[in-house]
Amino acid sequence: MAVDIVEMNNGIRVVIEPMEGAKSAVMAMRFGFGAKDDPLDRLGMARVAEDVLFKGTPSRDAREVFDAFDTLGVRRGSTTQVEHTQFQAQFLPEHFRSVCELYEETFSTASFPDAEVEITKTLTLEELKRLEDSPIQQAMLLTFKAALGEPLGRAPMGEPETLEQITSAGVRRFWTEQCRPESLIFSIAGGIDRETVVSTIEDLFGGWGGDPPLEQETHTVTIADRLVHHEKESEQAHIGIVFGSVARGHALYYPAQVAIAILSGSGSSRLFTEVREKRGLAYSVSAFYRARRNGGLIALYAGTTAERADETLKVCRNEIDRLAEDVTEEELERSKTILKGGLFTTGDLPEGRAGSLVEDLFLDGNTRTLQEIADGVSAVTLDQITGYLQTCPPTPQTVVILGPNPLTGGP
């Protein structure tokens, strides 16, 4: 069925995709604030606010909030990223209004109890410490920080010294300033009709207003040209590489996706074949695309031994550069098939569609059907791959190595 977009008078945007035969519905609620909006001396503020949001309102304590959602059979999730904070719920369609009532209550009246804020700060500090035991995640966080700088390179969890400065009063003030209708998108997909969605959200959230919205600063993706080494006692070396790509709405977006799939989309991809299978350099190697509101980027990770880190980096960078030279028709068609296979096996579920629609609307102001995405992939030609790589070469480039020995050379 068709995708429908509705904008409320107060600025809330709603995107709906009814799915005939679906027994459940999924709702994603995305606010346009995240780690980029944390005060510089209290990094981690948005992440703390997201976690404590459901820990109490004037009429319910944390246990009662959790029980209310559980009584309705709601499967919930939430996340804080650099540019947004998102909440997600899966539920039976007949409970839609009751689910919306609970979210309206928490969004508008969350109390952020002092004790709960302190508990979340403690847990977040422990999570930061555990990064030492998760070097892949640690390496990529360091790579994004080095590549993107302030504020797009921030880690949503913040830093130990800035988390200590966060208070419950500060969290309440931050939420009041940032949680505004103009920055909220509802995305609903599944067994629910448009009229029910629009009337319910209009009734419960349509009167939400208040002070004029905060001025939203625009941050463009800019990649630093640098090599950074972080010393870590280990027999392993973890390599992160980041370079620029096109934004979601760019005319060369689909050629970019096919190019990345050729580089790292399957067991037959170039990175897997050249780095892991032929040379046995890395136990893990992959590359992926990430979109931002004003740009895009490609990130690569390779995990190897310390003594083979230099060679691993050279081979990875060679494969990145070689994409512009000799992509074959066979690679092109295979990568298209892989992309469309993933699209129609996971992307056509309510959860996948709700997430995809909110991402589209947030990044580009428009939405795409599954068929439109598939058609975009199918239409990519070898000449477009070449055109994309000429328009958006993999330079400047940030390289970060987390391991025992600094590597020679540089980007």
C-alpha positions as CSV (number, residue, x, y, z in Angstrom):
1,M,0.0,0.0,0.0
2,A,1.0,3.6,-0.5
3,V,3.1,5.6,2.0
4,D,1.4,8.6,3.4
5,I,3.0,11.7,5.1
6,V,1.0,14.1,7.2
7,E,2.3,17.2,9.0
8,M,0.4,18.5,12.0
9,N,-0.2,22.2,12.7
10,N,2.4,22.1,15.5
11,G,5.2,20.7,13.2
12,I,5.0,17.0,14.1
13,R,5.4,14.8,11.0
14,V,3.7,11.4,10.6
15,V,4.5,8.8,8.0
16,I,2.2,5.8,7.7
17,E,2.5,2.6,5.7
18,P,-0.5,0.2,6.3
19,M,0.5,-3.4,5.5
20,E,-2.3,-5.7,4.5
21,G,-2.3,-8.9,6.5
22,A,0.1,-7.7,9.2
23,K,-0.9,-8.8,12.7
24,S,1.1,-6.2,14.5
25,A,2.2,-2.6,14.1
26,V,5.5,-0.9,14.8
27,M,5.9,2.8,15.7
28,A,9.2,4.7,15.6
29,M,9.3,8.1,17.2
30,R,12.4,10.1,16.3
31,F,13.5,13.5,17.8
32,G,16.0,15.6,16.0
33,F,18.4,15.9,18.9
34,G,21.2,13.7,20.1
35,A,24.8,13.7,21.2
36,K,25.5,16.7,19.0
37,D,23.2,18.8,21.3
38,D,24.9,17.8,24.6
39,P,26.5,20.7,26.5
40,L,30.2,20.4,25.9
41,D,30.9,20.0,29.6
42,R,28.1,17.4,30.0
43,L,28.6,15.0,27.1
44,G,26.3,12.1,27.5
45,M,23.3,14.2,28.5
46,A,21.0,13.1,25.7
47,R,21.8,9.4,26.4
48,V,21.0,9.8,30.1
49,A,17.8,11.6,29.3
50,E,16.7,8.8,26.9
51,D,17.4,6.1,29.6
52,V,15.7,7.9,32.5
53,L,12.7,9.1,30.5
54,F,10.6,6.0,31.5
55,K,11.7,6.0,35.2
56,G,8.7,8.0,36.4
57,T,6.0,10.6,35.8
58,P,3.9,12.6,38.4
59,S,1.3,9.8,38.3
60,R,3.5,6.7,38.0
61,D,6.8,5.5,39.4
62,A,9.3,3.5,37.2
63,R,7.7,0.2,38.1
64,E,4.2,1.4,37.2
65,V,5.4,2.8,33.8
66,F,7.0,-0.5,32.9
67,D,3.9,-2.4,34.1
68,A,1.7,-0.2,31.9
69,F,3.7,-1.0,28.8
70,D,3.9,-4.7,29.7
71,T,0.2,-5.0,30.3
72,L,-0.3,-3.9,26.7
73,G,2.3,-6.4,25.4
74,V,4.5,-3.6,24.0
75,R,8.0,-4.5,22.9
76,R,10.0,-1.3,23.4
77,G,13.4,0.0,22.5
78,S,15.3,3.3,22.4
79,T,18.6,4.7,21.2
80,T,20.6,7.9,21.2
81,Q,22.7,8.6,18.2
82,V,24.7,11.7,17.3
83,E,21.9,13.4,15.3
84,H,18.8,11.9,16.8
85,T,17.1,10.2,19.8
86,Q,14.6,7.4,18.9
87,F,12.0,5.4,20.7
88,Q,10.3,2.3,19.1
89,A,7.4,0.2,20.0
90,Q,5.8,-3.0,18.6
91,F,2.2,-3.8,19.6
92,L,-1.1,-5.2,18.6
93,P,-3.0,-2.7,16.5
94,E,-6.0,-2.6,18.9
95,H,-3.7,-1.1,21.6
96,F,-2.5,1.7,19.4
97,R,-4.3,4.5,21.3
98,S,-3.3,3.2,24.7
99,V,0.3,2.9,23.6
100,C,0.3,6.5,22.3
101,E,-1.2,7.7,25.6
102,L,1.7,6.2,27.5
103,Y,4.3,7.9,25.3
104,E,2.4,11.2,25.4
105,E,2.5,11.0,29.2
106,T,6.2,10.2,29.4
107,F,7.3,12.8,26.7
108,S,5.3,15.6,28.3
109,T,5.6,14.8,32.1
110,A,8.7,12.6,32.7
111,S,10.0,13.5,36.2
112,F,13.6,12.3,35.8
113,P,14.0,11.3,39.5
114,D,17.3,12.2,41.1
115,A,18.1,8.6,42.2
116,E,17.3,7.2,38.7
117,V,19.6,9.8,37.0
118,E,22.4,8.7,39.3
119,I,21.8,5.0,38.6
120,T,21.9,5.7,34.8
121,K,25.2,7.7,35.2
122,T,26.7,4.8,37.1
123,L,25.6,2.2,34.6
124,T,26.9,4.4,31.7
125,L,30.3,4.8,33.4
126,E,30.5,1.0,33.7
127,E,29.5,0.7,30.0
128,L,32.4,3.0,29.1
129,K,34.8,0.9,31.1
130,R,33.6,-2.2,29.3
131,L,34.8,-0.7,26.0
132,E,38.2,-2.0,27.0
133,D,36.8,-5.5,26.6
134,S,35.2,-4.6,23.2
135,P,38.0,-3.3,21.1
136,I,36.1,-3.4,17.8
137,Q,33.5,-0.9,19.2
138,Q,36.2,1.1,20.9
139,A,38.2,1.3,17.7
140,M,35.3,2.5,15.6
141,L,34.3,5.1,18.2
142,L,37.8,6.5,18.1
143,T,37.8,6.4,14.3
144,F,34.6,8.5,14.1
145,K,35.9,10.9,16.7
146,A,39.1,11.4,14.8
147,A,37.4,11.6,11.4
148,L,34.5,13.9,12.2
149,G,35.6,16.0,15.1
150,E,33.1,18.2,17.0
151,P,30.2,17.5,17.3
152,L,29.5,14.8,14.7
153,G,32.3,12.6,16.0
154,R,30.9,12.4,19.5
155,A,30.2,9.1,21.2
156,P,26.6,9.2,22.6
157,M,27.7,7.7,25.9
158,G,29.8,10.8,26.7
159,E,33.0,10.8,28.7
160,P,33.6,9.8,32.4
161,E,34.5,13.4,33.4
162,T,31.5,14.9,31.7
163,L,29.0,12.3,32.9
164,E,30.0,13.2,36.5
165,Q,28.8,16.8,35.9
166,I,25.2,15.8,34.8
167,T,22.5,16.5,37.4
168,S,18.8,15.5,37.4
169,A,17.9,19.3,37.2
170,G,20.1,19.6,34.1
171,V,18.5,16.5,32.5
172,R,15.0,17.9,33.1
173,R,16.0,21.3,31.6
174,F,17.7,19.6,28.6
175,W,14.6,17.5,27.9
176,T,12.2,20.4,28.2
177,E,14.4,22.4,25.7
178,Q,14.9,19.6,23.2
179,C,11.7,17.6,23.3
180,R,9.6,19.7,20.9
181,P,6.9,18.9,18.4
182,E,8.9,20.5,15.5
183,S,11.6,17.9,15.8
184,L,9.4,14.8,16.2
185,I,8.6,12.3,13.5
186,F,6.2,9.4,14.0
187,S,6.6,6.4,11.7
188,I,4.0,3.7,11.8
189,A,3.9,0.5,9.7
190,G,1.9,-2.7,9.9
191,G,-1.7,-3.7,10.5
192,I,-3.2,-0.3,11.1
193,D,-5.1,2.2,8.9
194,R,-4.2,5.8,8.1
195,E,-7.3,7.3,9.6
196,T,-6.8,5.7,13.0
197,V,-3.2,6.8,13.1
198,V,-3.8,10.4,12.1
199,S,-6.8,11.0,14.4
200,T,-5.1,9.4,17.4
201,I,-1.9,11.4,17.1
202,E,-3.7,14.6,16.3
203,D,-5.9,14.1,19.4
204,L,-3.1,13.2,21.8
205,F,-0.2,15.3,20.4
206,G,-1.8,18.0,18.2
207,G,-2.1,20.5,21.1
208,W,1.5,20.1,22.1
209,G,3.2,23.5,21.7
210,G,5.0,26.0,23.9
211,D,8.0,28.2,23.5
212,P,9.5,29.0,20.0
213,P,11.7,26.1,18.8
214,L,15.4,26.2,19.4
215,E,17.6,27.2,16.5
216,Q,19.0,24.0,14.9
217,E,22.6,24.3,13.8
218,T,23.5,22.5,10.6
219,H,26.6,20.3,10.7
220,T,28.1,19.2,7.4
221,V,30.1,16.0,7.2
222,T,33.8,16.8,6.8
223,I,36.5,14.1,7.0
224,A,39.9,14.8,8.5
225,D,43.0,13.7,6.6
226,R,45.0,12.0,9.3
227,L,46.4,8.8,10.8
228,V,46.1,8.3,14.6
229,H,47.5,5.5,16.8
230,H,46.1,4.6,20.2
231,E,48.4,2.4,22.3
232,K,46.7,-0.8,23.6
233,E,48.5,-3.8,25.1
234,S,47.3,-6.7,22.9
235,E,48.4,-9.2,20.4
236,Q,45.8,-7.8,18.0
237,A,45.5,-4.5,16.1
238,H,42.2,-2.9,15.2
239,I,42.1,-0.7,12.1
240,G,39.4,1.8,11.4
241,I,39.2,3.9,8.2
242,V,36.6,6.6,7.3
243,F,36.2,8.6,4.1
244,G,33.3,10.6,2.7
245,S,30.4,9.5,0.5
246,V,27.2,11.0,-0.8
247,A,24.1,12.0,1.2
248,R,20.9,9.9,1.2
249,G,19.1,12.1,-1.4
250,H,22.1,12.4,-3.8
251,A,21.6,11.4,-7.4
252,L,24.5,8.9,-7.0
253,Y,23.2,7.3,-3.8
254,Y,22.3,4.0,-5.4
255,P,25.6,3.7,-7.3
256,A,27.3,4.3,-3.9
257,Q,25.4,1.5,-2.3
258,V,26.3,-0.9,-5.1
259,A,29.9,0.1,-4.9
260,I,30.0,-0.6,-1.2
261,A,28.4,-3.9,-1.7
262,I,31.1,-4.8,-4.2
263,L,33.7,-3.8,-1.7
264,S,32.1,-5.5,1.3
265,G,28.6,-6.9,0.8
266,S,29.2,-10.7,1.0
267,G,31.6,-13.6,1.1
268,S,32.4,-12.9,-2.5
269,S,33.2,-9.2,-1.9
270,R,36.6,-7.8,-2.6
271,L,37.6,-7.1,1.0
272,F,36.6,-10.5,2.2
273,T,38.3,-12.2,-0.7
274,E,41.5,-10.3,-0.8
275,V,42.1,-9.5,2.8
276,R,40.8,-12.6,4.5
277,E,40.6,-15.5,2.1
278,K,43.6,-15.0,-0.2
279,R,46.1,-13.5,2.3
280,G,44.7,-14.5,5.7
281,L,45.4,-11.1,7.1
282,A,42.3,-10.3,9.1
283,Y,39.9,-12.4,11.1
284,S,37.3,-9.7,10.5
285,V,37.0,-7.1,7.8
286,S,34.0,-5.1,6.5
287,A,32.9,-1.7,5.3
288,F,29.6,0.0,5.6
289,Y,27.8,3.3,4.7
290,R,26.4,5.8,7.2
291,A,24.2,8.7,6.3
292,R,24.0,12.0,8.1
293,R,21.6,14.9,7.5
294,N,24.2,16.8,5.6
295,G,26.4,14.2,4.0
296,G,27.5,10.5,4.1
297,L,30.5,8.5,4.9
298,I,32.0,5.0,4.5
299,A,33.7,3.3,7.4
300,L,35.9,0.2,7.3
301,Y,37.0,-2.1,10.1
302,A,39.8,-4.7,10.0
303,G,40.9,-6.8,12.9
304,T,44.3,-8.4,12.6
305,T,47.5,-9.3,14.5
306,A,49.9,-6.6,15.5
307,E,52.7,-7.8,13.2
308,R,50.4,-7.9,10.1
309,A,48.7,-4.6,10.7
310,D,50.8,-2.6,8.3
311,E,50.2,-5.1,5.5
312,T,46.5,-5.3,6.3
313,L,46.1,-1.6,6.1
314,K,47.9,-1.4,2.7
315,V,45.7,-4.2,1.2
316,C,42.5,-2.6,2.5
317,R,43.4,0.8,1.1
318,N,44.4,-0.8,-2.2
319,E,41.0,-2.5,-2.5
320,I,39.3,0.9,-1.8
321,D,41.3,2.5,-4.5
322,R,40.9,-0.4,-7.0
323,L,37.1,0.1,-7.0
324,A,37.6,3.0,-9.4
325,E,39.5,0.8,-11.9
326,D,38.1,-2.6,-12.7
327,V,34.6,-3.4,-11.5
328,T,33.1,-6.1,-13.7
329,E,29.6,-6.7,-14.9
330,E,29.5,-9.9,-13.0
331,E,30.4,-8.1,-9.7
332,L,27.8,-5.4,-10.5
333,E,24.9,-7.9,-11.0
334,R,25.9,-10.1,-8.0
335,S,26.0,-7.1,-5.7
336,K,22.6,-5.8,-6.9
337,T,21.1,-9.3,-6.2
338,I,22.6,-9.3,-2.7
339,L,21.2,-5.8,-2.0
340,K,17.7,-6.6,-3.2
341,G,17.7,-10.0,-1.5
342,G,18.4,-8.3,1.9
343,L,15.8,-5.6,1.1
344,F,12.9,-8.1,0.5
345,T,13.8,-10.6,3.2
346,T,14.0,-8.2,6.1
347,G,13.0,-4.8,5.0
348,D,9.4,-5.7,4.2
349,L,8.5,-6.5,7.9
350,P,6.7,-3.8,9.9
351,E,9.8,-3.1,12.0
352,G,12.0,-2.7,9.0
353,R,9.5,-0.4,7.2
354,A,8.9,1.8,10.3
355,G,12.7,2.2,10.7
356,S,13.3,2.8,7.0
357,L,10.6,5.4,6.7
358,V,11.6,7.4,9.7
359,E,15.2,7.4,8.4
360,D,14.2,8.6,5.0
361,L,12.0,11.4,6.3
362,F,14.6,12.5,8.8
363,L,17.5,12.5,6.4
364,D,15.9,13.6,3.1
365,G,12.4,14.9,3.8
366,N,11.0,12.2,1.5
367,T,10.2,8.5,1.8
368,R,10.7,5.5,-0.6
369,T,8.7,2.3,-1.1
370,L,10.5,-1.0,-1.2
371,Q,9.9,-1.2,-5.0
372,E,11.4,2.3,-5.5
373,I,14.6,1.2,-3.6
374,A,14.8,-2.0,-5.6
375,D,14.3,-0.1,-8.9
376,G,17.1,2.3,-7.9
377,V,19.5,-0.5,-7.2
378,S,18.5,-2.3,-10.4
379,A,19.1,0.8,-12.6
380,V,22.8,1.2,-11.5
381,T,25.3,0.8,-14.4
382,L,29.1,0.4,-14.5
383,D,29.4,3.9,-15.8
384,Q,27.5,5.2,-12.7
385,I,29.9,3.3,-10.4
386,T,32.8,5.0,-12.2
387,G,31.0,8.3,-12.0
388,Y,30.3,8.0,-8.3
389,L,34.0,7.2,-7.5
390,Q,35.1,10.1,-9.7
391,T,32.7,12.5,-7.9
392,C,33.4,11.1,-4.5
393,P,36.9,9.6,-4.3
394,P,38.0,8.0,-1.0
395,T,40.0,11.0,0.1
396,P,40.5,12.7,2.5
397,Q,40.8,9.7,4.7
398,T,41.1,9.1,8.4
399,V,42.9,6.0,9.6
400,V,42.9,4.9,13.3
401,I,44.9,2.0,14.7
402,L,44.2,0.6,18.2
403,G,47.0,-1.7,19.1
404,P,50.5,-2.2,20.4
405,N,52.6,-0.5,17.7
406,P,52.2,2.6,15.6
407,L,52.3,2.0,11.9
408,T,54.5,3.7,9.4
409,G,53.2,5.9,6.7
410,G,50.0,7.9,6.6
411,P,47.0,8.8,4.5
